[in-house]
Every structure is written in structure tokens, then in C-alpha cells.
Amino acid sequence: MIKTTHFGFKSIPETDKAHKVAGVFDSVAERYNLMNDLMSVGLHRLWKRFAVEASGVKAGSRVLDIAGGTADLSTLLIKHIGESGEIWLTDINNSMLTIGRDRILDYGMDISVAQCDAEKLPFPENYFDCVSVAFGLRNMTHKDVALKEMLRVLRPGGCVIVLEFSKVWKPLQAFYDNYSFKVLPAIGKFIVNDENSYRYLAESIRVHPSQEELKQLMQHTGFERVEYFNLAAGVVALHRGFKF
Ligand SMILES: C[S@@+](CC[C@H](N)C(=O)[O-])C[C@H]1O[C@@H](n2cnc3c(N)ncnc32)[C@H](O)[C@@H]1O
């Protein structure tokens, strides 16, 4: 029997998901940063700063940024780890990763880059002080497998930070639905001539686990002291968990 998974509201064979997600990010990569600023009216920058503060990353830390894309989080993390630290920008998608790598080089910063699947990380176990994933987990076919991999490569005492869209505060739901199903695809059509990718964005958020569900999934994976912080009334949540 064929195993299926979500691609937005559609149910598709698991084997097709990575390819479809790649299509989305190949299509939007060039204007990805501009779209983020427009869609969130710049708020994503604050969410990412909050995530980096919560990570506890400091000079000398070893950090793995998974699904790092155009390197927003990596550029913030680099400033914390200093010259004695080590940071890897990784993503499954070459279009996104190339933009991220070029951006880092343009800023005159140094980073290691690897194109890889979060579900099969090419790193040793017990290595990183912090693993980060921002707005990436939602797109992965097997979130449980990806989380297990994150736990494996973390050193005991290290933490994972997962920044992701989540369940918005109920009184705002109608407004938020209207915004995400009508306004976002319209902006996507205007800026990148691709409304479907932004419809996928809205749908994928709706089928992603809630704050509590993700917390449970992380605990089930083996993370400890798991907690989350709601941002913008739950539009986004930052989950943090430790390996002991
Ligand atoms: C919405 S972007 C987030 C980029 C960046 N972290 C940010 O916050 O701006 C999602 C990223 O997840 C990546 N991605 C999706 N599935 C992945 C997987 N299985 N392994 C690694 N990266 C993946 C996509 O290629 C894309 O670059």
C-alpha cells in the first residue's frame, strides 16, 4: 500500500513530497527574501532574532542551521559564535542554498555550506551545541525522522530551536484565514508570478502540528525540557528542546 502525506491540503504519495517542495522553493528562491518582508511586514526579522537569543549560542559554539535557505538565521548566528565557532548552513535545495551562500560571502563572512536532507544528516553524533531550523520543519516529509536526526547530531547539553508557523490565537483566526488564503497568494502572484506556492504556504501551515502537538512530538523524539514561546499571537512559535 502506498504511504501518503500532506502537500498543503492535498494528500500525495510520500515519495512525491520532496520533489514538490523543491518545485516551490525553486520557483520562489530569487524573491524569497523580499516576499518574507512583504508578507510579514518585516516581523520575520524579529522572530529570527528572538530565536537566536533563545538558542544561547555564544562565542565558540558549533551550530548547524538546517533548511537554512537564504541564510537569514545563519547570518545572525555567525555574529554570536565569533571566529572560534563553527557554523554550517545546510538545505536540501540548491536554488535557496546558493542565494544563502552568496549572501554570506557578500557580507564578508565565512561559513561552511552543505546541501543535504534534514532526514539524513551527513554529520557525526554528539557534535553540535545548537541545531536550528526556521520555517523548514513544516516542509519535511517525515518530521519525526528529521527531529531524530537533529537529536543525534546534538551534543549532550545542546539545544534545538524550531521556529515555525503555528496555531494562531482563536479570535484572530478569521482575519488570519482571510489574509493567508486571499492576500498571500495575490502578493505571490504579483511579486513572483506564482500564486500556487503561496497557497501551498497557507495550506501547509494549517496542516502543521499545533504548539502542543509539536512539543509532544519533540518530547517523544527524546528532547527534554521542551518549551515553546508564541510570537505574534501564535502565528509563529519558537520551540526549544535540549539533549541530555
Ligand atoms: C521557508 S524556507 C526557510 C528558509 C530559512 N530557514 C528562513 O527562515 O528564511 C524552507 C526551507 O526548507 C528547505 N527544506 C525543505 N525540506 C527540507 C529537507 N527535507 N531538508 C532540508 N531542507 C529542507 C527548503 O528547501 C527551504 O529552503
The ligand as a Tripos MOL2 file, in Angstrom:
@<TRIPOS>MOLECULE
LIG
   27    29     1     0     0
SMALL
NO_CHARGES

@<TRIPOS>ATOM
      1 C1         10.5330   28.5840    4.1130 C.3       1 LIG1
      2 S1         12.1970   28.1690    3.7520 S.3       1 LIG1
      3 C2         13.0530   28.6950    5.1900 C.3       1 LIG1
      4 C3         14.4140   29.2500    4.8990 C.3       1 LIG1
      5 C4         15.1220   29.9120    6.0740 C.3       1 LIG1
      6 N1         15.3500   28.9770    7.1570 N.3       1 LIG1
      7 C5         14.3420   31.0930    6.5810 C.2       1 LIG1
      8 O1         13.8980   31.0640    7.7270 O.co2     1 LIG1
      9 O2         14.1760   32.0560    5.8420 O.co2     1 LIG1
     10 C6         12.1130   26.4340    3.9490 C.3       1 LIG1
     11 C7         13.3910   25.7360    3.5240 C.3       1 LIG1
     12 O3         13.3050   24.3540    3.9110 O.3       1 LIG1
     13 C8         14.0390   23.6220    2.9670 C.3       1 LIG1
     14 N2         13.7060   22.1910    3.1030 N.ar      1 LIG1
     15 C9         12.5300   21.5950    2.8400 C.ar      1 LIG1
     16 N3         12.6150   20.2720    3.0720 N.ar      1 LIG1
     17 C10        13.8800   20.0470    3.5200 C.ar      1 LIG1
     18 C11        14.5790   18.8780    3.9450 C.ar      1 LIG1
     19 N4         13.9870   17.6790    3.9470 N.pl3     1 LIG1
     20 N5         15.8510   19.0070    4.3330 N.ar      1 LIG1
     21 C12        16.4680   20.2040    4.3400 C.ar      1 LIG1
     22 N6         15.8640   21.3490    3.9330 N.ar      1 LIG1
     23 C13        14.5800   21.2590    3.5390 C.ar      1 LIG1
     24 C14        13.6140   24.2460    1.6550 C.3       1 LIG1
     25 O4         14.4720   23.8990    0.6010 O.3       1 LIG1
     26 C15        13.6300   25.7340    2.0060 C.3       1 LIG1
     27 O5         14.8460   26.3380    1.7040 O.3       1 LIG1
@<TRIPOS>BOND
     1     1     2 1
     2     2     3 1
     3     2    10 1
     4     3     4 1
     5     4     5 1
     6     5     6 1
     7     5     7 1
     8     7     8 2
     9     7     9 1
    10    10    11 1
    11    11    12 1
    12    11    26 1
    13    12    13 1
    14    13    14 1
    15    13    24 1
    16    14    15 ar
    17    14    23 ar
    18    15    16 ar
    19    16    17 ar
    20    17    18 ar
    21    17    23 ar
    22    18    19 1
    23    18    20 ar
    24    20    21 ar
    25    21    22 ar
    26    22    23 ar
    27    24    25 1
    28    24    26 1
    29    26    27 1
@<TRIPOS>SUBSTRUCTURE
     1 LIG1         1 GROUP 0 **** ****
